[in-house]
């Protein structure tokens, strides 16, 4: 039996959960947190109490590795690594975009026909395009096939001058025939700009610790663990750190 603590802090969502054999048994989530550092440890404590599984009895800790917010990702990684160091637990890193794609896949495949506006539209294997809002007109995105195999690796994209349409045509073979399932909070930036009939906007908009459960279980079973000492989240781009124009002293 596997008991895994799941931590999601890649975006504005602060979320923690405990999964047993890939199934959520306790979860705490704040969808619009302004202070992940203050909230996350309290969420973890609440999950251990609700599940009856203390931290010492966990088999691993899984953390959403990004891309995402620099500060938020560091909070999640620091807490996860601290628990792993203190209790000698293995660390699992889950690609944030893959977790969104996995959740979108589950939602789509549970009732694919309801997601298609035209009931006569043939449903081939869907293509999943999770997107995270990267501010302004930029998103972070990746592309996965129906088996969640990577078609296009995670990357930033500016949503100007039909660049998304060009990206899709270059990344997805047979893009005009495939059903494109777009998830994540970045998808809202393209929702009103797409005229394709074969695009489905997934109900999966925000990140959540519960979306890590299945992927974390797979990594646990295959012993795909991170080196706790050297693990760093994938920020996609460095923080925008500026220096003051005037001397402070």
Buried (B, 14 or more C-beta within 10 A) or exposed (E): EBBBBBBBBBBBBBBBBBBBEBEBBBBBBBEEBEEBBEBBBEBBEBBBEBBEBEBEEBBBBBBBBBBBBBEBBBBBBBBBBEBBEEEEBBBBBBBBBBBBBBBBBEBBEEEBEEBBEEEEEEBEEBBBBBBBBBEEEBBBBBBBBBEBEBBBEBBEBEBEEEEBBEBBEEBBEEBEEBBBBBBBBBBBBBEEEBEEEBBBBBEBBBBBBBBBBBBBBBBBEEEEBBEBEEBEBBBBEEEEEEEEEEEEE
